[in-house]
Amino acid sequence: MSSLALVLNKKGLKVQGSDVDKELFTQIILEQESIKILSFNINNIQKDMIVIVGNYFQDKHIEIERAQELGCKV
């Protein structure tokens, strides 16, 4: 996911990510590119976002449910 975030960021799209509350090695380069990494929270998801979900997460994840409630593209 971090590679995809970097590519989309380089194309000029606004990118942010959510993850567990633990600093991971992939986070360093994302932060160097000013890509925000947030703790999981339904307030991270806003209407009109396009939400890209890693295959690790189930449809019952709080951010996925929020995206679906708001009618975001998931």
NORCOR-V121933 format. One line per field, one symbol per residue. burial: + if it has 16 or more other C-alpha atoms within 10 Angstrom, else -. A space follows every 50 residues. Layout:
burial = ???
This chain:
burial = ----++--+-----+-+---------+--+----+-+--+----+----- +-----------+++++----+--
